[in-house]
Amino acid sequence: MTAVASAAAKSVRVGMGIAAAIAIAAAIAACNPVPAADQVGAPPPGAAVATESAKVTVACQGPSHPISELIYGVGAYYPDRSEHQWATGATARRWGGDASSRFNWRLGNAWNSNHNWYFRNVKVVDAPSFSYETFFEENRQHRVRSALTVPMLGWVAKDTTSYSFPVRIFGPQQSVGFDNPDSGNGIDPSGIPLTPLPPTQTSVPFTASDLEDWVRTIREKDASRGRSVEMYILDNEPMNWNRTHRDVHPEPATYDEVLDKTIAYGTAIRRADPEAVIAGPAEWGWLAYHFSAMDTTRGKLAKLLRWDRLKHWNVPFIPWYLRKLRDHEKRTGVRLLDVLDVHFYPAAPGMGTSTAGATDPATAAKRIRMTRSLWDPDYVDESWINQKMRVLPLLKEWVADNYPGLGISIGEWSFGAENHMSGGLAVAEVLGRFGVQGLTSAFYWYYPADRSPAFWAFRAYRNFDGKGSRFLDVSIPATSDAADTSVFASRDVSGRHAVVILLNFRPDLARKANVTLDGCRSPASVRTFRYAQGDAVILPTQSAAAAGSVTLDLPPYSISILDANVTQ
């Protein structure tokens, strides 16, 4: 991302930064001219809407593969202040984010808010009884599985009150905390970053042995309650530590540092929990897939020559990292990585995260298009990246070539504008693609706003009738001949039940879709549901069923669900 776009995306990771992120995203969008052809919005209420036909084919007996339930995860670690997070139907919650790199499990409710909020040690949640155990217990009560981000930065918060750049020591700074004017942001009034004090100003060392003690403590308690942690994630965005945690890690991370820490802290987890699922390196985005922080932050010459990558045979960071860990397993017999985990956020101006993000017609259309960077081999990303990213196929190729057998996880993702239909459709599209691509897990950052379009997009896959009906466990092929539509199909293991999700990305055009259930007999029963712009819930609808096919209307900007009992 550009520096400004990155700030907008990342500042929402601490609640007190959301307003700033919205303002930054709006400012970026205002400076981003767009072609007139993109200026297409929803028609006025009551206006006639054109309708075109669409032919949709679902191959009931086509090639299939299981859909992992864990792709419907969210990244929320807050206690039950947000009851609606459970109503999304999310299957897993990830304890993570920038602050998790400095979480002190021995204190139970302490971490550092890093660059997001004046490098202050704070409580994870302002509740005396809260701890990581609270997180596990809430998930158990709601039958949601837990993914735990564990520190390997090397330092964790020593209390819940210290901060890194006191004004009384450093003098005036660009910004200070509204509730504590002595806590500065570490930037002097001229914009120059201040040299931090020793890490002990806020932190205490956290070694691999400390992590082993934590994992062993969790597993000992699990003896009476069942497994608490579905997946351990090795820290959060190491190639960003020199920015997010520059007070204790001012030097940019290198290939070797991230590998060495993976081996040390991964070995600690494996010793304490031999059956653990370990994921990493939890990198932040496109540049970190390919380069180290040393390559991307050390001046113009370093950015041009990429010294660290050249030092490692000019191999992109992720495949180099995978190959080294595979070699480690061959040499020692110890497997330290089970899942390749990276983060993905669209890098174009105005996208935003969570509720932030521009919603003018051009940006809304681009938001939906940019989901193609995850999977489409022909799509050129519409940002400074300006490449055919095809992130998911690329990750699968890197795994196949360098460490076969690993799963793949998108540990953080969001396309922003949750409260706008473009954001909801982007979520519905991405969840469908994760199933088609066979991902192991994914965690939306951080969970959709209550009753927002993004909320109903999750519900389309997890609880579309309000009674637990959901997208099923096996992915099957589905195609549409209409532009600006997507279709995702699933069936149960028996092949007698199919659920199809259809997305209409056009705000100004309806579709009449004829859905052929190829290889299935006539549906014994059919139910259809819909969420469209302006609706408050997923609504049951009526559709016409004939031999082997169903016809249903797809309103502008809509998510439609076809639920059919079929016989192969």
C-alpha positions as CSV (number, residue, x, y, z in Angstrom):
1,M,0.0,0.0,0.0
2,T,1.0,3.6,-0.2
3,A,1.9,5.1,3.1
4,V,-1.4,7.0,3.4
5,A,-3.6,4.1,2.2
6,S,-1.7,1.8,4.6
7,A,-2.4,4.2,7.5
8,A,-6.1,4.2,6.7
9,A,-6.3,0.5,6.5
10,K,-4.2,-0.3,9.6
11,S,-5.5,2.4,12.0
12,V,-8.9,0.7,12.3
13,R,-7.1,-2.1,14.2
14,V,-7.5,-0.2,17.4
15,G,-11.0,1.2,18.0
16,M,-9.8,4.7,18.8
17,G,-8.3,4.9,15.2
18,I,-11.5,4.3,13.3
19,A,-12.5,8.0,12.8
20,A,-9.1,8.9,11.6
21,A,-9.2,6.0,9.1
22,I,-12.5,7.1,7.7
23,A,-11.2,10.7,7.3
24,I,-8.0,9.5,5.6
25,A,-10.0,7.1,3.2
26,A,-12.4,9.9,2.3
27,A,-9.5,12.3,1.6
28,I,-7.8,9.8,-0.6
29,A,-11.0,9.0,-2.5
30,A,-11.7,12.7,-3.1
31,C,-8.3,13.0,-4.9
32,N,-8.9,9.9,-7.1
33,P,-10.4,10.9,-10.5
34,V,-12.4,8.1,-12.2
35,P,-13.6,7.4,-15.7
36,A,-17.1,8.6,-16.5
37,A,-18.1,5.1,-17.5
38,D,-17.8,4.1,-13.8
39,Q,-20.3,6.7,-12.6
40,V,-23.2,4.3,-12.4
41,G,-25.2,4.2,-9.3
42,A,-28.6,2.8,-8.1
43,P,-31.7,4.2,-9.9
44,P,-33.9,6.5,-7.9
45,P,-36.6,4.7,-5.7
46,G,-39.5,3.7,-7.9
47,A,-37.7,4.1,-11.2
48,A,-38.0,1.3,-13.7
49,V,-35.1,-1.1,-13.8
50,A,-34.0,-2.9,-16.9
51,T,-33.9,-6.7,-16.7
52,E,-31.7,-9.1,-18.7
53,S,-31.5,-12.8,-18.7
54,A,-28.8,-15.0,-17.4
55,K,-28.0,-18.7,-17.9
56,V,-26.6,-20.4,-14.8
57,T,-25.4,-24.0,-14.8
58,V,-24.6,-26.0,-11.7
59,A,-22.7,-29.3,-12.3
60,C,-24.2,-31.5,-9.6
61,Q,-21.8,-34.3,-10.6
62,G,-18.8,-32.2,-11.6
63,P,-15.4,-32.2,-9.9
64,S,-15.8,-31.5,-6.2
65,H,-13.8,-30.8,-3.1
66,P,-14.6,-30.2,0.6
67,I,-15.2,-26.6,1.9
68,S,-13.5,-25.9,5.1
69,E,-15.8,-24.5,7.8
70,L,-13.0,-22.3,9.0
71,I,-13.1,-20.0,6.0
72,Y,-16.0,-18.2,7.7
73,G,-13.8,-16.8,10.6
74,V,-13.7,-13.3,12.0
75,G,-10.9,-11.4,13.8
76,A,-12.7,-10.3,17.0
77,Y,-11.2,-10.7,20.5
78,Y,-13.6,-8.4,22.3
79,P,-15.9,-9.8,25.0
80,D,-19.6,-9.8,24.6
81,R,-20.0,-6.0,24.1
82,S,-20.9,-6.8,20.5
83,E,-23.5,-9.6,20.8
84,H,-24.2,-9.5,17.0
85,Q,-20.8,-10.9,16.3
86,W,-22.3,-14.3,17.2
87,A,-25.3,-13.8,14.9
88,T,-23.1,-13.5,11.8
89,G,-22.7,-17.3,11.8
90,A,-18.9,-17.0,12.0
91,T,-17.3,-20.4,12.7
92,A,-14.0,-19.2,14.3
93,R,-12.6,-16.1,16.0
94,R,-9.0,-15.1,15.7
95,W,-7.2,-13.4,18.6
96,G,-4.9,-11.2,16.6
97,G,-4.0,-7.7,15.2
98,D,-1.0,-5.5,15.8
99,A,-1.3,-5.4,19.5
100,S,-1.2,-9.1,19.9
101,S,2.6,-9.0,19.2
102,R,3.0,-7.5,22.7
103,F,0.4,-9.5,24.6
104,N,1.6,-10.6,28.1
105,W,-0.2,-13.8,28.9
106,R,1.1,-13.9,32.5
107,L,-0.7,-10.6,33.1
108,G,-3.7,-11.9,31.3
109,N,-5.1,-8.5,30.1
110,A,-2.2,-6.4,28.9
111,W,-0.6,-5.5,25.6
112,N,0.8,-2.5,23.8
113,S,-1.4,-0.4,21.5
114,N,1.7,0.3,19.3
115,H,1.7,3.0,16.6
116,N,-2.1,2.9,16.5
117,W,-2.4,4.6,19.8
118,Y,0.7,6.3,21.1
119,F,2.6,3.1,21.9
120,R,0.8,2.8,25.2
121,N,0.4,-0.3,27.3
122,V,-3.3,-0.8,27.8
123,K,-5.7,-3.5,28.9
124,V,-6.9,-5.7,26.0
125,V,-10.4,-5.0,27.3
126,D,-11.3,-2.6,30.0
127,A,-12.8,-5.3,32.3
128,P,-11.0,-6.6,35.4
129,S,-11.9,-10.2,34.8
130,F,-11.0,-10.4,31.1
131,S,-8.1,-12.6,29.9
132,Y,-7.3,-14.9,27.0
133,E,-9.3,-17.5,29.0
134,T,-12.4,-15.3,28.6
135,F,-11.9,-15.4,24.8
136,F,-11.7,-19.2,24.8
137,E,-14.7,-19.6,27.1
138,E,-16.9,-17.3,25.0
139,N,-16.0,-19.3,21.9
140,R,-16.8,-22.5,23.6
141,Q,-20.2,-21.2,24.7
142,H,-21.0,-20.2,21.2
143,R,-19.5,-23.2,19.5
144,V,-17.0,-21.1,17.7
145,R,-13.4,-22.3,17.3
146,S,-10.4,-20.2,18.4
147,A,-7.3,-19.1,16.5
148,L,-4.6,-17.6,18.7
149,T,-1.9,-15.2,17.5
150,V,1.1,-15.7,19.7
151,P,4.0,-13.2,20.1
152,M,7.5,-13.9,18.7
153,L,8.5,-10.2,18.4
154,G,10.6,-10.7,21.6
155,W,9.0,-8.1,23.9
156,V,5.6,-7.9,25.6
157,A,3.9,-5.3,27.7
158,K,5.2,-5.1,31.3
159,D,2.0,-3.4,32.7
160,T,-1.1,-1.5,31.5
161,T,0.1,2.0,32.1
162,S,3.6,2.6,30.5
163,Y,4.1,4.3,27.2
164,S,7.1,4.8,25.0
165,F,7.4,8.5,24.1
166,P,6.7,10.6,27.2
167,V,6.5,14.3,26.4
168,R,8.3,15.1,29.6
169,I,11.4,13.3,28.2
170,F,11.2,13.9,24.5
171,G,9.4,17.3,24.4
172,P,6.6,18.4,22.0
173,Q,5.4,15.8,19.4
174,Q,3.0,15.9,16.5
175,S,0.2,14.3,18.5
176,V,-0.6,13.3,22.1
177,G,-3.3,11.2,23.7
178,F,-6.4,13.2,24.5
179,D,-6.7,11.5,27.9
180,N,-2.9,11.6,28.7
181,P,-1.1,14.6,27.1
182,D,2.3,13.1,28.3
183,S,1.9,10.2,25.8
184,G,3.3,11.3,22.4
185,N,3.1,9.6,19.1
186,G,6.9,9.4,18.7
187,I,7.1,12.0,15.9
188,D,8.6,15.4,16.5
189,P,6.7,18.5,15.3
190,S,8.8,18.6,12.1
191,G,7.8,15.0,11.2
192,I,11.0,13.2,12.1
193,P,10.6,10.0,14.1
194,L,12.2,10.1,17.5
195,T,14.8,7.6,18.6
196,P,13.0,5.4,21.1
197,L,14.1,4.7,24.7
198,P,15.3,1.1,25.5
199,P,12.5,-1.5,25.1
200,T,12.3,-1.8,28.9
201,Q,10.5,1.5,29.0
202,T,7.3,-0.4,28.3
203,S,8.2,-4.0,27.9
204,V,9.8,-7.2,29.2
205,P,11.5,-9.9,27.2
206,F,9.3,-12.7,25.8
207,T,11.4,-15.8,24.8
208,A,10.5,-19.0,23.1
209,S,10.6,-20.6,26.5
210,D,7.9,-18.1,27.7
211,L,5.7,-19.2,24.8
212,E,6.2,-22.8,25.6
213,D,5.1,-22.2,29.1
214,W,1.9,-20.5,27.8
215,V,1.0,-23.2,25.4
216,R,1.7,-25.9,28.0
217,T,-0.5,-24.0,30.5
218,I,-3.4,-23.9,27.9
219,R,-3.0,-27.6,27.1
220,E,-3.0,-28.6,30.8
221,K,-6.3,-26.8,31.3
222,D,-7.6,-28.4,28.1
223,A,-7.5,-31.8,29.8
224,S,-10.8,-31.0,31.5
225,R,-12.5,-29.0,28.7
226,G,-11.3,-30.2,25.3
227,R,-9.0,-28.3,22.9
228,S,-9.1,-24.6,23.2
229,V,-6.9,-23.5,20.2
230,E,-7.7,-24.7,16.7
231,M,-4.7,-22.9,15.3
232,Y,-1.6,-21.0,16.6
233,I,-0.6,-18.1,14.4
234,L,3.1,-17.0,14.6
235,D,2.8,-13.3,15.5
236,N,1.3,-10.6,13.3
237,E,2.9,-9.0,10.2
238,P,6.6,-9.3,11.1
239,M,7.7,-7.3,8.1
240,N,5.8,-4.3,9.7
241,W,7.4,-4.5,13.2
242,N,9.7,-1.6,12.4
243,R,6.6,0.6,12.0
244,T,3.9,-0.9,14.2
245,H,6.3,-1.6,17.1
246,R,9.3,0.6,16.3
247,D,9.6,1.6,19.9
248,V,11.0,-1.9,20.7
249,H,11.9,-3.1,17.2
250,P,13.2,-0.1,15.2
251,E,15.2,-2.1,12.7
252,P,13.3,-3.6,9.7
253,A,13.0,-7.4,9.8
254,T,15.0,-9.6,7.4
255,Y,14.4,-12.9,5.8
256,D,16.7,-14.5,8.3
257,E,15.2,-12.9,11.4
258,V,11.6,-14.1,10.5
259,L,12.9,-17.6,9.7
260,D,15.0,-17.9,12.9
261,K,12.1,-16.7,15.1
262,T,9.7,-19.1,13.3
263,I,12.0,-22.0,14.1
264,A,12.5,-20.9,17.7
265,Y,8.9,-20.1,18.6
266,G,7.4,-22.8,16.4
267,T,9.6,-25.4,18.1
268,A,8.3,-24.1,21.5
269,I,4.7,-24.6,20.4
270,R,5.5,-28.1,19.0
271,R,7.1,-29.2,22.2
272,A,4.2,-28.1,24.3
273,D,1.5,-29.2,21.9
274,P,2.7,-31.9,19.5
275,E,-0.7,-32.0,17.6
276,A,-0.9,-28.2,17.2
277,V,-1.8,-26.6,13.9
278,I,0.8,-23.8,13.4
279,A,0.3,-21.0,10.9
280,G,2.6,-18.3,9.6
281,P,4.2,-15.9,8.7
282,A,1.0,-13.8,8.9
283,E,2.5,-11.2,6.5
284,W,0.7,-8.0,5.8
285,G,0.5,-7.9,2.0
286,W,1.9,-8.0,-1.5
287,L,5.3,-6.4,-0.8
288,A,5.8,-8.7,2.2
289,Y,5.0,-11.8,0.2
290,H,8.0,-10.9,-2.1
291,F,10.5,-8.9,0.0
292,S,11.7,-8.3,3.6
293,A,11.1,-5.1,5.5
294,M,14.8,-4.4,5.0
295,D,14.2,-4.3,1.3
296,T,11.3,-2.0,1.3
297,T,12.1,0.6,4.0
298,R,15.8,1.3,3.8
299,G,16.0,4.2,1.4
300,K,15.7,4.5,-2.4
301,L,18.8,2.5,-3.2
302,A,17.8,-0.4,-1.0
303,K,14.3,-0.4,-2.5
304,L,15.8,-0.4,-5.9
305,L,18.4,-3.1,-5.4
306,R,16.5,-5.3,-2.8
307,W,19.7,-6.3,-1.1
308,D,18.1,-8.8,1.3
309,R,16.3,-10.6,-1.4
310,L,19.5,-10.7,-3.6
311,K,21.3,-12.1,-0.6
312,H,18.8,-15.0,-0.7
313,W,19.3,-15.9,-4.4
314,N,16.7,-13.3,-5.5
315,V,13.9,-15.7,-4.4
316,P,10.7,-14.0,-3.1
317,F,10.4,-14.1,0.6
318,I,7.4,-16.5,1.0
319,P,8.7,-19.4,-1.2
320,W,12.2,-19.0,0.3
321,Y,10.6,-19.2,3.8
322,L,8.6,-22.3,2.9
323,R,11.6,-24.1,1.4
324,K,13.7,-23.4,4.4
325,L,11.1,-24.8,6.8
326,R,10.7,-27.9,4.6
327,D,14.4,-28.4,4.7
328,H,14.3,-28.0,8.5
329,E,11.6,-30.7,8.7
330,K,13.7,-33.0,6.6
331,R,16.8,-32.4,8.7
332,T,15.2,-32.6,12.2
333,G,12.0,-34.5,11.6
334,V,10.0,-31.7,13.2
335,R,7.3,-29.9,11.3
336,L,7.0,-26.3,12.4
337,L,4.4,-25.0,9.9
338,D,1.1,-26.6,8.9
339,V,-0.6,-23.6,7.3
340,L,0.7,-20.8,5.1
341,D,-0.9,-17.6,6.5
342,V,-0.9,-14.2,4.9
343,H,-3.1,-11.1,5.0
344,F,-4.8,-9.4,2.1
345,Y,-6.3,-5.9,1.8
346,P,-7.0,-4.1,-1.5
347,A,-4.5,-1.4,-2.0
348,A,-6.4,1.1,-4.1
349,P,-7.4,4.5,-2.6
350,G,-10.8,4.6,-1.0
351,M,-11.2,0.9,-0.3
352,G,-11.0,1.1,3.5
353,T,-11.6,-1.6,6.0
354,S,-14.6,-2.5,8.2
355,T,-17.1,0.4,7.9
356,A,-14.5,2.8,6.4
357,G,-14.2,3.3,2.7
358,A,-15.7,5.5,-0.1
359,T,-19.0,4.5,-1.6
360,D,-19.3,6.7,-4.7
361,P,-20.3,4.7,-7.8
362,A,-16.8,4.5,-9.2
363,T,-15.2,3.3,-6.0
364,A,-18.1,0.9,-5.2
365,A,-17.7,-0.7,-8.6
366,K,-13.9,-0.9,-8.2
367,R,-14.3,-2.5,-4.7
368,I,-16.2,-5.4,-6.3
369,R,-13.8,-5.7,-9.2
370,M,-10.8,-5.8,-7.0
371,T,-11.9,-9.0,-5.4
372,R,-10.6,-10.5,-8.6
373,S,-7.0,-9.9,-7.5
374,L,-7.5,-12.9,-5.2
375,W,-8.3,-15.4,-8.0
376,D,-8.5,-14.1,-11.6
377,P,-5.3,-14.8,-13.6
378,D,-6.2,-12.2,-16.1
379,Y,-7.1,-9.3,-13.8
380,V,-4.6,-6.5,-13.4
381,D,-4.9,-5.0,-9.9
382,E,-6.2,-1.4,-10.0
383,S,-3.7,0.1,-7.5
384,W,-0.1,1.0,-7.4
385,I,0.6,-2.8,-7.6
386,N,-0.6,-2.8,-11.2
387,Q,0.1,-6.5,-11.7
388,K,-1.9,-9.7,-12.2
389,M,-1.8,-10.7,-8.6
390,R,-4.0,-13.9,-8.6
391,V,-3.1,-14.3,-4.9
392,L,-4.7,-17.6,-4.1
393,P,-3.4,-19.5,-7.1
394,L,0.0,-18.0,-6.5
395,L,0.1,-19.1,-2.9
396,K,-1.0,-22.6,-3.9
397,E,1.8,-22.7,-6.4
398,W,4.4,-21.6,-3.9
399,V,3.2,-24.3,-1.5
400,A,3.2,-27.0,-4.1
401,D,6.7,-26.1,-5.3
402,N,8.3,-25.5,-1.9
403,Y,6.4,-27.3,0.9
404,P,3.7,-29.6,-0.4
405,G,0.8,-30.4,1.9
406,L,0.5,-27.1,3.7
407,G,-2.9,-25.5,4.1
408,I,-3.5,-21.9,3.1
409,S,-5.1,-19.2,5.3
410,I,-6.0,-15.5,4.7
411,G,-5.5,-14.4,8.3
412,E,-6.9,-10.9,7.8
413,W,-9.0,-9.5,4.9
414,S,-11.5,-6.8,4.3
415,F,-12.8,-4.7,1.4
416,G,-14.3,-2.0,3.5
417,A,-17.6,-0.2,3.2
418,E,-19.5,-2.8,5.3
419,N,-22.6,-0.6,5.4
420,H,-22.8,-0.2,1.7
421,M,-24.0,-2.9,-0.7
422,S,-20.7,-2.9,-2.6
423,G,-19.0,-3.9,0.7
424,G,-21.6,-6.7,1.3
425,L,-21.2,-8.0,-2.3
426,A,-17.4,-8.0,-2.0
427,V,-17.7,-10.1,1.2
428,A,-20.1,-12.5,-0.4
429,E,-17.8,-12.8,-3.5
430,V,-14.7,-13.5,-1.4
431,L,-16.4,-16.1,0.9
432,G,-17.5,-17.9,-2.2
433,R,-14.0,-17.8,-3.8
434,F,-12.4,-19.1,-0.6
435,G,-14.6,-22.2,-0.9
436,V,-13.9,-22.6,-4.6
437,Q,-10.1,-22.3,-4.0
438,G,-10.1,-24.8,-1.1
439,L,-8.7,-22.6,1.6
440,T,-8.0,-24.0,5.0
441,S,-9.2,-20.9,6.9
442,A,-9.8,-17.2,6.7
443,F,-10.5,-14.4,9.2
444,Y,-12.4,-11.3,8.2
445,W,-11.1,-8.1,9.9
446,Y,-12.7,-7.8,12.3
447,Y,-16.4,-8.6,12.2
448,P,-19.2,-7.1,10.2
449,A,-21.3,-4.2,11.5
450,D,-24.6,-5.2,12.9
451,R,-27.3,-5.8,10.2
452,S,-25.0,-4.3,7.6
453,P,-24.8,-5.7,4.0
454,A,-21.6,-7.4,5.0
455,F,-23.4,-9.0,8.0
456,W,-26.0,-10.4,5.7
457,A,-23.3,-11.7,3.3
458,F,-22.0,-13.9,6.1
459,R,-25.5,-15.0,6.9
460,A,-26.1,-16.0,3.3
461,Y,-23.4,-18.6,3.8
462,R,-24.0,-19.5,7.4
463,N,-27.7,-19.0,8.4
464,F,-29.8,-17.7,5.5
465,D,-33.2,-18.8,6.8
466,G,-32.6,-17.8,10.5
467,K,-32.9,-21.5,11.4
468,G,-29.4,-22.7,10.7
469,S,-29.6,-23.4,6.9
470,R,-26.3,-22.7,5.3
471,F,-24.0,-23.2,2.3
472,L,-23.0,-26.8,2.3
473,D,-19.8,-28.8,2.7
474,V,-18.7,-29.7,-0.8
475,S,-17.9,-27.2,-3.6
476,I,-19.2,-28.1,-7.1
477,P,-18.7,-26.2,-10.4
478,A,-21.1,-23.4,-11.3
479,T,-21.0,-20.9,-14.1
480,S,-23.0,-17.9,-15.4
481,D,-23.0,-16.4,-18.9
482,A,-23.9,-12.9,-17.6
483,A,-21.3,-10.3,-16.9
484,D,-21.3,-8.7,-13.5
485,T,-22.6,-11.8,-11.8
486,S,-21.1,-14.6,-9.8
487,V,-22.4,-18.0,-8.8
488,F,-21.2,-20.4,-6.1
489,A,-22.6,-23.9,-5.6
490,S,-22.4,-26.5,-2.9
491,R,-23.9,-29.9,-2.0
492,D,-24.0,-32.1,1.0
493,V,-21.9,-35.3,1.2
494,S,-24.9,-37.4,0.1
495,G,-25.5,-35.4,-3.0
496,R,-29.2,-35.0,-2.2
497,H,-29.1,-31.3,-1.1
498,A,-27.7,-28.4,-3.0
499,V,-27.3,-24.7,-2.1
500,V,-26.4,-22.1,-4.7
501,I,-25.5,-18.4,-4.1
502,L,-26.0,-15.9,-6.9
503,L,-24.6,-12.4,-6.8
504,N,-25.7,-9.5,-9.0
505,F,-23.1,-6.8,-8.9
506,R,-25.0,-4.2,-11.0
507,P,-26.7,-1.5,-9.1
508,D,-28.9,-0.5,-12.1
509,L,-29.8,-3.8,-13.8
510,A,-31.8,-6.9,-12.7
511,R,-31.3,-10.4,-14.0
512,K,-33.7,-13.2,-14.6
513,A,-31.6,-16.3,-14.0
514,N,-32.4,-19.7,-15.4
515,V,-30.5,-22.1,-13.1
516,T,-29.9,-25.5,-14.6
517,L,-29.1,-28.2,-12.1
518,D,-27.0,-30.4,-14.5
519,G,-26.8,-34.0,-13.5
520,C,-29.6,-33.7,-10.9
521,R,-33.2,-34.8,-11.3
522,S,-36.0,-32.4,-10.8
523,P,-35.8,-30.6,-7.4
524,A,-38.1,-32.3,-4.9
525,S,-38.4,-29.0,-3.1
526,V,-37.0,-25.5,-3.6
527,R,-36.6,-22.5,-1.4
528,T,-35.2,-19.1,-2.4
529,F,-34.0,-16.2,-0.3
530,R,-32.6,-12.8,-1.1
531,Y,-30.8,-9.8,0.3
532,A,-30.8,-6.7,-1.9
533,Q,-29.9,-3.0,-1.4
534,G,-32.3,-1.5,1.0
535,D,-33.5,-4.7,2.6
536,A,-33.1,-5.2,6.3
537,V,-33.0,-9.0,6.3
538,I,-32.5,-12.0,4.0
539,L,-36.1,-12.4,2.6
540,P,-37.7,-15.6,1.4
541,T,-38.8,-15.3,-2.2
542,Q,-40.8,-17.3,-4.8
543,S,-39.2,-18.9,-7.8
544,A,-40.5,-21.1,-10.6
545,A,-39.2,-24.7,-10.7
546,A,-39.3,-27.0,-13.7
547,A,-37.6,-30.3,-14.7
548,G,-33.9,-29.9,-13.7
549,S,-34.0,-26.1,-13.5
550,V,-35.2,-23.1,-11.4
551,T,-35.9,-19.6,-12.6
552,L,-35.4,-16.7,-10.1
553,D,-35.1,-13.0,-10.2
554,L,-31.8,-11.3,-9.2
555,P,-32.6,-7.6,-8.3
556,P,-29.9,-5.0,-8.7
557,Y,-27.1,-5.2,-6.1
558,S,-28.4,-8.5,-4.6
559,I,-27.4,-11.7,-2.9
560,S,-29.8,-14.6,-3.8
561,I,-29.8,-18.1,-2.3
562,L,-31.3,-21.2,-4.0
563,D,-31.9,-24.1,-1.5
564,A,-32.9,-27.3,-3.3
565,N,-33.4,-30.9,-2.3
566,V,-32.3,-32.9,-5.3
567,T,-31.7,-36.5,-6.3
568,Q,-28.6,-37.4,-8.4
